[in-house]
Amino acid sequence: MPTLSFLAITALVTILGGGVASLWVRRQRYPVLAAHSGLRALAAMRWREYSRFVVEALQQRGFQPSRMQPEADRGQDADLLLIRGGHTWLLACRQGLGSRMGTDAVERMARAVRLSEARGGVLATLGRFSAEARKLDEGVELIDGQDLWPLVEPVLPSSLLDDVRADALAQSRRERTMGWLIALLVGLALASLLAPLGADDPATAAPATGTPIPAPASPAAEPEAVPPAMPDDLLRPVALSEEEQRGRVLDELSKLDGVHHAGWATRSTLVVRLERPADDALIESICSTLRPHPEVRDQRVQLQPPDGTGRVRFTQCAPY
């Protein structure tokens, strides 16, 4: 039986460790989780929509979009034109979330600035720049994901920000729970070292008079106990976790006719890129894939048509 000192040490360490972990997650980790969730949402957008938000965000720094723009069909290879102080600037937007841009990208942007006789250039990416690229002094301003999210966040729609914050909040709750669990385990370990179980239990301590403890009488032989029957619950299939259900949905959607790609933009938004415009039969096939999974079947589905055809549609296969 645990002693009072064992329980006291366990409770003290658990409360102190869990409280510190919760405070750290709330003040330090939550902004990082929100930024990562926001960058994932930007990566799931079309390049035109993503670059438009970057241009709107740069207006806070005095840039204005130029009326003359390059052809939009070049996608991420296009250099957008901006105006600041009466001078032309070039803007290049890269959407690769896990990309690492080196000196080649910066030098290409610098050459484009010189050839167009622009005042300077801005290179924005959802990924990161290498240390060598940051050391180059080519008159090009570098904005990577760490700096891009706080710049773009004020111009994003509130519905997207709500999804980003909800996703970050769910992740921070899981990390706080893990912090409390680790604090409990540390508390149990310290308590076992400082106050071993049963050390102060008078029932197990030897008598002060030195009188030997009499051996307990041997109980009469009892018939062998029959082991209890296995509960039916143990024979039931194990339910999938939420993350396993999300992965199962993506695997099943990838096999549907008419679906090009599917991915979770946020915890509550599933983006399905289609090979053809959505019709009732295709939407029902997608919903039939979601409904058997209770943790994700009520999430919002963004139906992304092929480029240049139709419009983006949103649907929900099951009520909250």
Order of alpha helices (4+ residues) and beta strands (2+ residues): alpha-alpha-alpha-beta-beta-beta-beta-alpha-beta-beta-alpha-beta-alpha-alpha-alpha-beta-beta-alpha-beta-beta
